[in-house]
Amino acid sequence: MSIKHDFPYAVTETAHFTIPLSDGTKLAARLWRPDTEEPVPAILEYLPYRKRDGTAVRDALTHPYFAGHGYACLRVDMRGNGESDGLMADEYAEQEQKDGLEVIAWLAAQPWCSGQVGMMGISWGGFNSLQLAALRPEPLKAIITLCSTDDRFADDIHYKGGNLLNENLGWASTMLSFSAAVPDPQLVGDQWREMWKHRLNNMPLMAETWMSHPTRDDYWRHGSVCEDYRDIQAAVYCVGGWGDAYKNSIPRLMEHLPGPKKAMVGPWIHKYPHFALPEPSVGFLQEALRWWDYWLKDIDTGVMDEAPARFYLQDGLPPKAMHSERPGTWVETEAWPGEAVAAREYFLTESGLQSEASPLAAPQTMTTPLTAGTGQGEYCAIWFGPDLPTDQRRDDACALTFDSEAADDWLPILGQPEVNLRLSSPEDCGQLTVRLNDVGPDGKVAMVTYGVLNLALRNDRATYEPPVPGEPMDVTLKLDMVGYRLPPGHKLRVSVSSANFPLLWPARKRADLRLEAGLQRLSLPVFTGDAIDCPFEAAESAEPARLETLRAGAPRRTVREDVASGEVSVIIEDDLGAMRFLDHGLWVDQHCREIYTADPEDADKARAEIEWHYEAGRSEGDGQFHVTVKSYHWLTCDADNFYLKAEQKAFEERELVHHKTWERVIPRTAV
């Protein structure tokens, strides 16, 4: 990534100020502005993750760059976070949206703003960019939404295919720690301690809220813009990565949004494309400028004359927990899915994966222990750790597998493969996992994409319909959106299993599903167009933040098996390291340990334990302090209930100043 030092405009920064809301709450903000007397358009990023330290590293790369090209860039912390007043009760709440509308109105009314506003963000900021656009504030003309979704139940970190994700507890634990971060005394003065303790005393137990809504009810419909895409009139640029969990929203947005829209999907994990892995990164900031110039400055940059959707097709590689680079090629389509993608039919037969229609002659049972799935990788790779899928051979040994003949030429896959299966469950529950894998000539097996389905929500994610034991069911399952080129000499494999741990919390009982006799079908979306040269410039950014590394991050992922009991534990250590910001002296140390354990036969023995450690302080100058917060979650279950416990301890100068515990029983319905 090239670092830019010279821009058309000098940039002035206001590191901290507050924006007043109508109820008296003040939201903390950081502003970068071009040095000009002319009013300019504004770009808003609105998050709970703390402008002072949480997103400061990426903010330094991005917002001064836009400001240097003639935009006022505003980074706002939501109420209850950073140096903002108030409390935050949940993600994407109605209050969050009301506050966001007030911020947009305030921004457009400033004398240095032209009244034209754009909004952007990744993940949470991508979600609320869509959500606020759906509320149609008049100044908001365009957004860039990265790694986000239009459907909160389908694609967020809570449920997938109607199954409870273990990431649900993982992210609840992360937010319990992140929300306990201290307001910086250097910015808010002596009231920091009162603000901090007020937040700690009123900390919500988000895991309880999310687990209490196991079907797609009104809770999830709120904030899901797919309820009516026509609500969004602003121009929308959708950006994603094949290593990210939110890619399925992009084809839906491109198909259903009625207004101006574009899409870009690269090989990346859950990061901005100008500094993401795997490489190649791209000049996202230059592309964003073309977008902002067109929609906020009325400059014809040509951005809307180009193909609406551009995708990177990754070349097949041997499996690895994190790739530093993915070779491949860019392609584009004039619409989505468009004429450049055609379905190719395959059938699951006794002879493997065949292109000729042939029914499965006899039923086949998936003898899948509840511990299967350890090669799946992280649901959403965020922290640059070893989180991508590893060799699938161990999991394939616990599945029904169907292999194609070796490919004679490159096979370019673009879209969402779909399977139509006829199956049955021996119990009144069941989890289906279908993986599309790449079998190399050396026998190594890399995951191409996958999909999962809770059979109790097979027909409608809002309606609980438990399987009738032994009764055949026809199910349709779309796998995750993917861009992939199967190399010559490699085989496609469809792998079908009935557990996926630790991606999913196990079903109430082990249920070895059975594929019934009859046609079992895979529809594979194949790209039929031509490759193009990379349509984006090389990655650029503004100057990085000035940091001192106190302890390097050391993320790890370990699989541990008890050979006596058969229990398997997956240990995930998200160590973010420790750093000091040299401009203001604040230092922060954050690390997490998650342990997920399952028994191969007994679903009641599934359990999870998570610990987050947050420590921050300033050792000299104004605003000296030292705080530590330790946050814990524990989850166990039986067939009827989940048993959720949590604890949070806060220390000032090593002295315990806060201790809160939660203990909840959550009825186990639908999952």
C-alpha positions as MATLAB code, in Angstrom:
seq = 'MSIKHDFPYAVTETAHFTIPLSDGTKLAARLWRPDTEEPVPAILEYLPYRKRDGTAVRDALTHPYFAGHGYACLRVDMRGNGESDGLMADEYAEQEQKDGLEVIAWLAAQPWCSGQVGMMGISWGGFNSLQLAALRPEPLKAIITLCSTDDRFADDIHYKGGNLLNENLGWASTMLSFSAAVPDPQLVGDQWREMWKHRLNNMPLMAETWMSHPTRDDYWRHGSVCEDYRDIQAAVYCVGGWGDAYKNSIPRLMEHLPGPKKAMVGPWIHKYPHFALPEPSVGFLQEALRWWDYWLKDIDTGVMDEAPARFYLQDGLPPKAMHSERPGTWVETEAWPGEAVAAREYFLTESGLQSEASPLAAPQTMTTPLTAGTGQGEYCAIWFGPDLPTDQRRDDACALTFDSEAADDWLPILGQPEVNLRLSSPEDCGQLTVRLNDVGPDGKVAMVTYGVLNLALRNDRATYEPPVPGEPMDVTLKLDMVGYRLPPGHKLRVSVSSANFPLLWPARKRADLRLEAGLQRLSLPVFTGDAIDCPFEAAESAEPARLETLRAGAPRRTVREDVASGEVSVIIEDDLGAMRFLDHGLWVDQHCREIYTADPEDADKARAEIEWHYEAGRSEGDGQFHVTVKSYHWLTCDADNFYLKAEQKAFEERELVHHKTWERVIPRTAV';
ca = [
       0.000    0.000    0.000;
       1.376    3.373   -1.043;
       1.302    6.140    1.590;
       0.219    9.537    0.240;
       1.560   12.684    1.878;
       0.475   15.398   -0.546;
      -3.168   16.107   -1.357;
      -5.045   18.819   -3.256;
      -6.068   20.328    0.094;
      -4.276   20.675    3.400;
      -6.209   18.880    6.142;
      -7.196   20.222    9.536;
      -8.308   17.817   12.259;
     -10.507   18.360   15.292;
      -9.683   15.336   17.431;
     -12.663   15.653   19.758;
     -15.878   17.623   20.089;
     -19.520   16.776   20.800;
     -22.708   16.911   18.749;
     -25.846   17.810   20.764;
     -28.992   15.710   20.295;
     -32.555   16.773   20.972;
     -32.794   14.787   24.240;
     -29.673   16.462   25.669;
     -27.305   13.597   24.881;
     -23.985   14.594   23.357;
     -22.210   12.310   20.899;
     -18.427   12.422   20.653;
     -17.005   13.088   17.205;
     -13.742   13.488   15.314;
     -13.562   15.656   12.205;
     -11.149   16.013    9.299;
     -11.733   18.981    6.970;
     -10.047   20.355    3.865;
      -8.473   23.774    4.345;
     -10.881   25.802    2.231;
     -13.503   28.466    2.826;
     -15.886   26.861    0.349;
     -18.545   24.485    1.767;
     -17.797   20.872    0.873;
     -19.743   17.578    0.939;
     -19.478   15.439    4.063;
     -18.868   11.734    4.668;
     -20.138   10.156    7.899;
     -18.966    7.000    9.665;
     -21.090    6.163   12.725;
     -19.954    3.362   15.067;
     -19.769    2.115   18.664;
     -16.072    1.194   18.435;
     -14.383    4.296   19.927;
     -12.749    6.896   17.725;
      -9.935    7.499   20.262;
      -8.438    4.018   20.002;
     -10.823    1.351   18.658;
     -10.873    2.425   14.995;
      -8.175    5.089   15.178;
      -5.621    3.046   13.212;
      -7.873    2.507   10.200;
      -9.417    5.990   10.527;
      -5.961    7.525   10.072;
      -5.532    5.678    6.768;
      -8.924    6.643    5.378;
     -10.574    9.866    6.542;
      -7.628   12.263    6.045;
      -7.349   10.876    2.503;
     -10.913   11.913    1.672;
     -10.485   15.239    3.470;
      -7.380   15.914    1.403;
      -9.547   15.550   -1.691;
     -12.178   18.043   -0.578;
     -14.538   16.260    1.829;
     -15.433   16.881    5.457;
     -15.113   13.490    7.173;
     -16.964   12.903   10.424;
     -16.355    9.897   12.661;
     -19.035    9.670   15.409;
     -19.235    7.313   18.399;
     -22.747    6.091   19.229;
     -24.302    6.892   22.580;
     -22.825    4.866   25.419;
     -19.481    4.358   23.660;
     -16.162    6.166   23.645;
     -16.622    9.686   24.968;
     -20.315    9.860   24.027;
     -23.037   10.281   26.661;
     -25.810    7.833   27.405;
     -26.198    4.071   27.217;
     -26.400    1.554   24.382;
     -28.907   -1.265   24.927;
     -28.480   -3.291   21.721;
     -27.178   -3.237   18.171;
     -29.157   -1.457   15.419;
     -31.757   -0.226   17.905;
     -34.367    2.371   17.011;
     -32.553    4.884   19.240;
     -29.344    4.360   17.257;
     -31.186    5.183   14.047;
     -32.891    8.249   15.515;
     -29.528    9.541   16.715;
     -28.034    8.878   13.291;
     -30.735   10.932   11.590;
     -30.011   13.829   13.955;
     -26.296   13.585   13.213;
     -26.959   13.717    9.454;
     -29.196   16.766    9.880;
     -26.597   18.471   12.105;
     -23.862   17.707    9.597;
     -25.770   19.044    6.600;
     -26.552   22.278    8.481;
     -22.920   23.177    9.242;
     -21.613   26.246    7.379;
     -18.608   24.268    6.114;
     -20.874   21.574    4.607;
     -22.489   21.914    1.187;
     -25.542   20.024    2.436;
     -24.614   16.905    0.441;
     -23.884   13.928    2.714;
     -22.509   10.456    2.082;
     -22.238    7.606    4.572;
     -19.877    4.663    4.689;
     -18.779    1.898    6.975;
     -17.734   -1.713    7.313;
     -19.771   -4.248    9.314;
     -21.762   -2.244   11.907;
     -21.153    0.943    9.924;
     -22.199   -0.849    6.737;
     -25.393   -2.062    8.399;
     -26.445    1.351    9.636;
     -25.513    3.001    6.346;
     -28.187    0.833    4.711;
     -30.609    1.294    7.600;
     -30.334    5.086    7.620;
     -30.550    5.234    3.823;
     -33.853    3.333    4.130;
     -35.168    6.159    6.349;
     -34.475    8.643    3.516;
     -32.907   11.653    5.237;
     -32.909   14.313    2.520;
     -29.169   15.196    2.684;
     -28.016   11.542    2.336;
     -27.345   11.072   -1.375;
     -25.063    8.023   -1.510;
     -23.529    5.316    0.675;
     -20.741    2.757    0.535;
     -21.645   -0.333    2.552;
     -18.887   -2.863    3.192;
     -19.247   -6.369    4.661;
     -22.847   -5.840    5.748;
     -26.259   -7.367    5.180;
     -29.795   -6.555    4.152;
     -31.183   -9.395    6.331;
     -30.157   -9.474    9.993;
     -31.375  -13.033   10.624;
     -29.956  -14.577    7.464;
     -26.404  -13.248    7.471;
     -25.317  -11.635   10.707;
     -23.287  -13.321   13.464;
     -26.317  -14.773   15.269;
     -27.941  -17.443   13.081;
     -27.111  -19.082    9.769;
     -29.628  -21.186    7.909;
     -31.700  -20.976   11.092;
     -28.909  -22.566   13.163;
     -27.455  -20.877   16.240;
     -23.915  -19.745   15.471;
     -21.298  -19.980   18.193;
     -20.187  -16.601   16.884;
     -23.381  -15.290   18.511;
     -21.857  -15.886   21.938;
     -18.415  -14.871   20.702;
     -19.602  -11.466   19.523;
     -21.755  -10.920   22.607;
     -18.580  -11.461   24.640;
     -16.645   -9.082   22.418;
     -19.270   -6.370   22.832;
     -19.422   -6.887   26.613;
     -15.712   -6.066   26.650;
     -15.713   -3.338   23.986;
     -18.644   -1.526   25.606;
     -16.788   -1.515   28.935;
     -13.924    0.548   27.513;
     -13.256    3.735   29.446;
     -13.943    7.306   28.228;
     -10.565    9.006   27.909;
     -10.028   11.322   30.928;
      -7.921   13.580   28.743;
     -11.039   14.363   26.670;
     -13.927   14.291   29.168;
     -12.135   15.394   32.343;
     -13.080   14.288   35.845;
     -16.469   12.915   34.800;
     -14.802    9.916   33.105;
     -15.146    7.697   36.172;
     -18.857    8.457   36.608;
     -19.526    7.838   32.886;
     -17.602    4.571   32.985;
     -19.335    3.181   36.077;
     -22.741    4.227   34.726;
     -22.079    2.103   31.647;
     -20.783   -0.838   33.683;
     -23.793   -0.778   36.017;
     -26.210   -0.792   33.066;
     -24.332   -3.190   30.783;
     -26.821   -5.231   28.679;
     -26.498   -8.997   28.288;
     -26.800   -9.049   24.511;
     -26.441  -12.831   24.213;
     -29.699  -13.274   26.124;
     -31.535  -10.933   23.775;
     -30.230  -12.600   20.627;
     -30.796  -16.171   21.850;
     -34.358  -15.306   22.843;
     -35.253  -14.768   19.169;
     -34.413  -18.094   17.426;
     -36.686  -17.474   14.432;
     -36.951  -14.580   12.005;
     -39.450  -12.529   14.006;
     -40.081   -8.776   14.245;
     -36.883   -8.318   16.255;
     -34.787   -9.335   13.221;
     -37.062   -7.670   10.680;
     -36.256   -4.346   12.299;
     -33.167   -3.029   10.540;
     -33.408   -5.603    7.716;
     -33.737   -3.443    4.616;
     -34.812   -6.462    2.565;
     -38.283   -5.954    4.074;
     -38.745   -3.303    1.383;
     -35.775   -2.483   -0.850;
     -37.796    0.384   -2.321;
     -37.183    2.345    0.882;
     -33.610    3.005   -0.286;
     -33.343    5.801   -2.842;
     -29.726    6.819   -2.237;
     -27.028    5.408   -4.515;
     -25.452    2.274   -3.012;
     -21.965    0.818   -3.559;
     -21.760   -2.707   -2.076;
     -18.301   -4.029   -1.205;
     -17.366   -7.454    0.149;
     -14.781  -10.222    0.278;
     -14.823  -13.966   -0.271;
     -13.174  -14.442    3.131;
     -15.972  -12.485    4.820;
     -19.280  -13.766    6.221;
     -21.548  -11.119    4.631;
     -21.060  -11.745    0.918;
     -24.536  -13.234    0.325;
     -26.184   -9.836    0.717;
     -24.432   -8.428   -2.351;
     -26.312  -10.424   -5.014;
     -29.617   -9.659   -3.254;
     -28.877   -5.932   -3.078;
     -27.763   -5.864   -6.702;
     -30.886   -7.710   -7.806;
     -33.487   -5.852   -5.728;
     -32.333   -2.285   -5.036;
     -34.343   -0.065   -7.387;
     -31.880    2.835   -7.522;
     -28.265    3.373   -8.646;
     -25.934    0.619   -7.420;
     -22.553   -1.002   -7.913;
     -20.710   -3.973   -6.419;
     -17.120   -5.032   -5.797;
     -16.064   -8.365   -4.242;
     -12.420   -9.320   -3.792;
     -10.510  -12.111   -2.032;
     -10.474  -10.310    1.310;
     -11.486  -11.106    4.857;
     -13.569   -8.670    6.952;
     -11.443   -5.573    6.235;
     -11.363   -2.467    4.073;
      -9.950   -3.474    0.643;
      -6.986   -1.073    0.695;
      -5.311   -2.940    3.592;
      -7.035   -6.333    3.640;
      -5.724   -9.861    3.326;
      -5.418  -11.944    1.289;
      -3.743   -9.829   -1.358;
      -4.257   -8.387   -3.868;
      -5.529   -5.278   -2.131;
      -6.928   -2.564   -4.401;
      -7.206    1.212   -4.524;
     -10.484    1.329   -2.641;
      -9.999    4.960   -1.602;
      -9.523    6.099   -5.198;
     -12.615    4.134   -6.247;
     -14.593    5.626   -3.362;
     -13.501    9.123   -4.417;
     -14.840    8.518   -7.909;
     -18.124    7.459   -6.302;
     -18.298   10.449   -3.934;
     -17.278   12.919   -6.645;
     -20.079   11.649   -8.890;
     -22.863   11.637   -6.311;
     -21.837   14.440   -3.951;
     -20.032   16.892   -6.263;
     -21.834   16.238   -9.564;
     -18.547   15.447  -11.333;
     -18.866   12.906  -14.135;
     -16.067   10.519  -13.162;
     -17.362    7.724  -15.395;
     -17.999    5.510  -12.385;
     -21.599    4.876  -13.480;
     -20.667    4.158  -17.092;
     -18.777    0.992  -16.162;
     -20.036   -2.532  -15.512;
     -22.127   -2.481  -12.320;
     -20.553   -5.552  -10.705;
     -16.915   -6.637  -10.507;
     -15.762   -9.865   -8.912;
     -12.400  -11.479   -8.248;
     -12.299  -15.183   -9.127;
      -9.807  -16.848   -6.801;
      -7.628  -19.614   -8.202;
      -7.792  -22.862   -6.283;
      -4.928  -23.284   -3.798;
      -4.004  -25.952   -1.259;
      -5.891  -25.318    2.006;
      -4.303  -22.975    4.525;
      -5.579  -21.284    7.708;
      -4.704  -17.848    6.283;
      -3.465  -16.999    2.820;
      -1.278  -13.938    2.391;
      -2.187  -13.845   -1.299;
      -4.785  -15.404   -3.601;
      -3.900  -15.484   -7.295;
      -6.866  -15.078   -9.612;
      -8.537  -12.826  -12.117;
     -11.149  -10.060  -12.215;
     -14.420  -10.386  -14.123;
     -17.455   -8.137  -14.489;
     -21.155   -8.476  -15.177;
     -23.667   -6.004  -16.596;
     -26.291   -7.031  -14.035;
     -26.694   -9.681  -11.382;
     -26.772  -12.501  -12.073;
     -26.755  -11.448  -15.707;
     -26.174  -13.402  -18.897;
     -22.521  -14.101  -18.074;
     -23.492  -16.694  -15.421;
     -25.091  -19.979  -16.455;
     -26.242  -22.902  -14.323;
     -24.540  -26.272  -14.811;
     -26.377  -29.286  -13.388;
     -24.758  -32.152  -11.494;
     -26.261  -35.124   -9.685;
     -25.188  -36.973   -6.535;
     -25.019  -40.667   -7.493;
     -23.395  -43.911   -6.383;
     -20.718  -43.160   -8.998;
     -19.997  -39.711   -7.621;
     -20.890  -36.259   -8.903;
     -22.206  -36.769  -12.428;
     -23.484  -34.427  -15.144;
     -25.992  -37.014  -16.392;
     -29.280  -37.163  -14.473;
     -29.220  -40.302  -12.399;
     -31.125  -41.004   -9.167;
     -29.461  -42.205   -6.009;
     -30.429  -45.870   -6.088;
     -30.435  -46.549   -2.328;
     -30.581  -44.400    0.821;
     -27.273  -43.347    2.393;
     -26.811  -42.282    6.022;
     -24.460  -39.552    7.262;
     -22.704  -40.974   10.305;
     -21.557  -37.580   11.540;
     -20.374  -37.180   15.151;
     -21.323  -33.908   16.827;
     -17.613  -33.025   16.928;
     -17.269  -32.907   13.130;
     -16.476  -29.555   11.500;
     -13.177  -28.461   13.029;
     -11.767  -27.701    9.564;
     -14.529  -25.183    8.856;
     -12.615  -22.162   10.149;
     -14.035  -18.995   11.691;
     -17.514  -17.867   10.667;
     -16.216  -14.353   10.017;
     -12.451  -13.850    9.734;
     -11.768  -10.460   11.336;
      -8.463  -10.343   13.228;
      -5.853  -11.531   10.646;
      -5.594  -14.814   12.584;
      -5.489  -18.446   11.324;
      -9.234  -18.387   10.660;
      -9.810  -19.684    7.131;
     -10.902  -23.286    6.389;
      -8.145  -25.883    6.613;
      -7.834  -29.302    4.944;
     -11.313  -30.824    4.725;
     -10.268  -34.489    4.675;
     -10.971  -35.099    8.364;
     -14.465  -33.618    8.104;
     -15.116  -35.400    4.807;
     -14.445  -38.703    6.570;
     -17.569  -37.943    8.670;
     -19.720  -37.064    5.654;
     -21.207  -38.464    2.491;
     -18.991  -37.349   -0.382;
     -19.588  -37.229   -4.134;
     -16.625  -36.484   -6.447;
     -16.642  -35.340  -10.054;
     -14.183  -36.359  -12.725;
     -10.993  -34.289  -12.846;
     -11.500  -31.000  -14.696;
      -9.933  -30.741  -18.159;
      -9.725  -26.941  -17.986;
     -10.284  -24.101  -15.527;
     -13.830  -24.147  -14.150;
     -14.871  -20.570  -13.161;
     -17.590  -20.561  -10.482;
     -19.409  -17.308   -9.687;
     -22.573  -17.119   -7.619;
     -24.404  -19.270   -5.100;
     -24.380  -23.014   -5.824;
     -27.695  -24.617   -4.918;
     -28.513  -28.154   -3.831;
     -31.903  -29.859   -3.979;
     -31.935  -32.865   -1.678;
     -34.441  -35.406   -0.431;
     -33.560  -36.535    3.060;
     -34.936  -37.614    6.421;
     -33.978  -37.288   10.065;
     -34.311  -40.005   12.731;
     -35.177  -37.272   15.278;
     -37.462  -34.239   15.491;
     -34.451  -31.993   14.791;
     -31.492  -31.922   12.466;
     -28.664  -29.845   11.032;
     -27.608  -30.093    7.410;
     -24.198  -28.948    6.173;
     -23.258  -29.063    2.491;
     -19.715  -28.166    1.491;
     -18.451  -27.724   -2.056;
     -14.800  -28.735   -2.003;
     -11.789  -28.715   -4.315;
      -9.921  -32.043   -4.324;
      -6.362  -31.575   -5.540;
      -4.275  -34.225   -7.339;
      -2.218  -34.577   -4.139;
      -5.342  -35.498   -2.148;
      -5.554  -32.217   -0.191;
      -9.078  -30.849    0.023;
      -9.834  -27.104    0.077;
     -13.273  -25.687    0.795;
     -14.791  -23.681   -2.053;
     -18.012  -22.694   -0.265;
     -20.673  -24.133    2.035;
     -24.213  -23.796    3.358;
     -26.069  -24.940    6.472;
     -29.740  -25.493    7.299;
     -31.747  -26.032   10.472;
     -34.295  -28.587    9.290;
     -36.873  -27.252   11.767;
     -36.824  -23.971    9.791;
     -36.380  -25.562    6.370;
     -39.438  -23.994    4.721;
     -39.584  -20.604    6.417;
     -37.034  -19.103    8.812;
     -39.929  -17.573   10.757;
     -41.900  -20.818   11.205;
     -40.873  -23.702   13.457;
     -41.700  -27.047   11.765;
     -39.761  -29.885   13.411;
     -39.008  -32.832   11.147;
     -41.190  -35.893   11.520;
     -38.747  -38.700   12.387;
     -38.164  -40.925    9.384;
     -40.371  -38.875    7.037;
     -38.628  -37.728    3.819;
     -38.271  -33.972    3.241;
     -37.406  -32.072    0.079;
     -35.032  -29.230    0.894;
     -33.364  -26.506   -1.143;
     -30.179  -24.976    0.186;
     -28.205  -22.134   -1.354;
     -24.510  -22.241   -0.523;
     -22.565  -19.060    0.161;
     -21.761  -16.727   -2.719;
     -18.307  -17.480   -4.147;
     -15.915  -16.583   -6.963;
     -13.523  -19.506   -7.576;
     -11.593  -21.100  -10.415;
     -11.201  -24.871  -10.086;
      -7.796  -25.701  -11.645;
      -7.336  -28.341  -14.352;
      -6.782  -31.792  -12.866;
      -8.804  -30.975   -9.736;
     -12.132  -32.540   -8.794;
     -15.273  -30.996   -7.346;
     -16.606  -32.692   -4.241;
     -20.014  -32.289   -2.645;
     -19.768  -33.213    1.034;
     -22.996  -33.705    3.004;
     -22.994  -34.005    6.802;
     -25.257  -33.527    9.824;
     -23.068  -31.540   12.247;
     -20.693  -28.598   11.984;
     -18.822  -27.796   15.190;
     -17.775  -25.246   16.367;
     -19.417  -23.153   13.645;
     -22.857  -24.199   14.932;
     -24.129  -25.054   18.389;
     -25.122  -28.749   18.097;
     -28.748  -29.716   17.541;
     -30.750  -30.914   20.567;
     -29.933  -34.540   19.736;
     -27.493  -36.279   17.449;
     -29.457  -36.829   14.254;
     -27.626  -38.761   11.527;
     -29.490  -37.607    8.453;
     -30.236  -39.938    5.559;
     -30.166  -39.072    1.860;
     -33.141  -40.859    0.353;
     -33.227  -42.663   -2.955;
     -34.017  -40.394   -5.887;
     -32.574  -37.392   -7.682;
     -30.138  -35.350   -5.588;
     -29.093  -32.261   -7.497;
     -26.358  -29.572   -7.501;
     -26.828  -26.454   -9.623;
     -23.437  -24.812  -10.151;
     -23.241  -21.165  -11.367;
     -20.492  -21.003  -13.997;
     -19.080  -17.727  -15.315;
     -19.077  -17.747  -19.123;
     -17.567  -14.323  -19.842;
     -13.995  -13.158  -20.256;
     -11.452  -12.117  -17.670;
     -10.468   -8.450  -17.485;
      -7.390   -6.619  -16.284;
      -7.651   -5.360  -12.720;
     -10.049   -2.402  -13.017;
      -8.787   -0.691   -9.859;
      -5.690    1.337   -9.110;
      -3.025    0.188   -6.661;
      -3.896    0.658   -2.992;
      -3.192    4.046   -1.400;
      -3.812    5.554    2.015;
      -3.077    8.555    4.165;
      -0.297    8.454    6.771;
      -0.661    5.713    9.381;
      -1.273    6.572   13.025;
       1.852    7.002   15.141;
       2.022    3.896   17.328;
       4.365    2.106   19.681;
       3.898   -1.648   19.846;
       4.083   -2.732   23.480;
       3.184   -6.358   22.778;
       2.662   -7.873   19.362;
      -0.643   -9.640   18.762;
      -0.453  -13.433   18.592;
      -3.750  -14.969   17.387;
      -3.999  -18.771   17.559;
      -6.508  -21.534   16.834;
      -6.016  -24.976   18.385;
      -7.997  -28.219   18.195;
      -7.747  -30.497   21.242;
      -9.185  -34.017   21.522;
      -9.708  -36.098   24.645;
      -9.013  -39.609   23.344;
     -10.750  -41.235   26.322;
     -14.108  -39.427   26.042;
     -13.929  -38.361   22.406;
     -14.645  -34.768   23.392;
     -13.206  -32.159   21.062;
     -12.393  -28.583   22.066;
     -11.558  -25.725   19.720;
      -9.549  -22.964   21.412;
      -9.492  -19.569   19.714;
      -7.122  -16.920   21.024;
      -7.875  -13.508   19.545;
      -4.856  -11.620   20.838;
      -4.974   -8.059   19.524;
      -1.709   -7.093   21.237;
      -0.938   -3.878   23.110;
      -0.131   -0.475   21.648;
       0.429    3.123   22.682;
      -0.802    6.078   20.602;
       2.142    8.449   20.515;
       0.038   11.542   19.748;
      -1.858   11.403   23.051;
      -0.202    8.690   25.162;
      -3.193    6.335   25.555;
      -2.210    2.655   25.619;
      -4.566   -0.302   25.169;
      -4.116   -4.057   25.660;
      -6.814   -6.490   24.475;
      -6.926  -10.265   24.204;
      -9.552  -12.998   24.259;
      -9.722  -16.765   24.747;
     -12.709  -18.790   23.521;
     -13.131  -22.526   24.229;
     -15.900  -24.503   22.508;
     -16.339  -28.151   23.500;
     -18.562  -30.907   22.098;
     -19.096  -34.611   22.719;
     -19.397  -36.864   19.652;
     -22.693  -38.426   20.823;
     -24.272  -36.377   23.627;
     -25.578  -32.948   22.605;
     -26.194  -32.006   26.251;
     -22.435  -31.907   26.852;
     -21.826  -28.982   24.468;
     -20.394  -25.967   26.278;
     -18.584  -22.705   25.678;
     -16.352  -20.522   27.837;
     -15.076  -17.088   26.789;
     -12.839  -14.587   28.550;
     -12.012  -11.075   27.330;
      -9.282   -8.934   28.880;
      -9.249   -5.158   28.323;
      -6.642   -2.913   29.903;
      -5.955    0.741   29.173;
      -4.231    3.733   30.670;
      -1.989    6.726   30.352;
       1.259    6.797   32.286;
       2.204   10.473   32.068;
       0.876   13.914   31.194;
      -2.751   15.019   31.481;
      -5.416   12.385   32.066;
      -3.342    9.707   33.783;
      -5.292    6.546   34.668;
      -5.124    2.750   34.635;
      -8.145    0.450   34.305;
      -8.689   -3.247   33.682;
     -11.894   -5.062   32.743;
     -12.305   -8.844   32.686;
     -15.451  -10.163   31.003;
     -16.656  -13.773   30.963;
     -19.417  -15.824   29.327;
     -20.357  -19.475   29.901;
     -22.983  -21.413   27.946;
     -24.302  -24.954   28.517;
     -27.525  -26.670   27.508;
     -29.887  -29.587   27.654;
     -32.625  -30.520   25.200;
     -35.037  -27.949   26.664;
     -32.957  -24.956   27.754;
     -29.790  -22.945   27.334;
     -27.989  -21.969   30.541;
     -26.191  -18.676   30.124;
     -23.888  -17.126   32.701;
     -21.777  -13.988   32.477;
     -19.554  -11.957   34.753;
     -17.719   -8.666   34.516;
     -15.077   -7.271   36.854;
     -13.591   -3.786   36.552;
     -10.482   -2.509   38.316;
      -9.004    0.949   38.740;
      -5.330    0.953   39.690;
      -5.666   -2.796   40.479;
      -8.527   -2.183   42.926;
     -11.869   -3.885   42.216;
     -14.436   -1.118   41.613;
     -17.225   -3.045   39.870;
     -18.514   -6.619   39.838;
     -21.638   -7.777   38.030;
     -22.969  -11.268   37.296;
     -25.801  -12.600   35.157;
     -27.456  -16.023   35.201;
     -30.221  -16.819   32.723;
     -32.258  -19.829   31.584;
     -33.369  -19.411   27.954;
     -35.986  -21.824   26.583;
     -34.597  -23.822   23.701;
     -37.048  -23.521   20.836;
     -36.334  -23.961   17.132;
     -32.560  -24.582   17.604;
];
